[in-house]
Amino acid sequence: MPSPAALILSLSLLPGLLLAAPPAQRQAELRNLLYQDCGSCHGMKLTGGLGPALTRDALRGKPREFLAATVREGRAGTPMPPWKQELSDADIAWLVELLLNPEKQP
């Protein structure tokens, strides 16, 4: 029987696992948004600018839900706006996965 901590961790990951990847056309739109819109502050290569770097190395160790919440809700007191009006949870989850594992994306 799994420990309570393992069960809680498993359940916390469940919502992200249930979100289907966006269709190919939407993935292309999201990739463009990432490099154009996000890149305008985070650098066109996402290596930093007005906002911090969004490279895999820079994001290492940050929980997916923290990154998703940052995209969804923005960051108070910074220029980072909330994207919850423009992006679905599935869109945000896909973008976070792209940032954390760029080699796995088509």
Secondary structure as UniProt FT lines:
FT   HELIX           4..18
FT   HELIX           24..33
FT   HELIX           34..38
FT   HELIX           39..42
FT   TURN            44..45
FT   HELIX           56..59
FT   TURN            60..61
FT   HELIX           64..73
FT   TURN            76..77
FT   TURN            84..86
FT   HELIX           89..100
FT   HELIX           102..104
//
